[in-house]
Every structure is written in C-alpha cells, then in structure tokens.
C-alpha cells in the first residue's frame, strides 16, 4: 500500500464500509480502507443467509421496525422489477413449552403491527 495521504479513511471492511469506500472513490476521492481482519466481510456481512428479514421481532413503531418494513418491501419490488426470484415463504416459530406461549402471542401482535400477514397457528401436522 502506498504511503501517500488519502482524502478519506474508512474503518471496517463489512458491507457498509465497502459500500462507503466505493461511493467515496467513485466521487473522485482517494480512499484508504482499514480492516482488522485478514479479509473483508469476515463478520456478519460475509454470512448473509439469503433471507429477507421480516422485522417480526422489532417493537412496532420503532425506527428499526419501520426501516425493516420499508427495506423489505423495497427489496421485493426491486427483485420483481429486475426479474430476480424472491420467495415470500413465511417463518415458523415454535414454542417448546407452555410457558413460551405468551411470547408467541406477543410476536403475533408485533407481526401484524409491523405490516406482516396475520400469523397462522399450526399444529404438528400443519408444520409438516
């Protein structure tokens, strides 16, 4: 790496850091990307599951819930416009004991409040 001076230093080679560095370099700035790991995207950015996050767990009305909902719908719209496959397959959440049932009720409430389809209660046959 040259020892010249840079216009900008971006710390972190994850998704946000790489995107920021790219945008800055495309604007004509010289950019130094600093990453502690031996490769970029070594943490969460590099382990994308390919799942479009529903936002089920977020507190309704919170910024996180709103951004998740808007981002989810924007990503589905983008995929449709570009002819990319995106499946709205749903999610199965299981209570492993009676004491976890109230938490399922709260998740159902949050799901609806966050713009998701009303949850469907399944028995063991429905899960199969």
Buried (B, 14 or more C-beta within 10 A) or exposed (E): EEEEEBEBEBEBBBBEBBEBBEEBBEEEEEBBBEBEEEEBBBEEBEEEEEEBEBBBBBEBEEEEBBEBBEEBEEBBEEBEEEEEEBEEEEEEBEEEEEEEEEEBEEBBEBBEEBBBEEBEEEEEEEEE
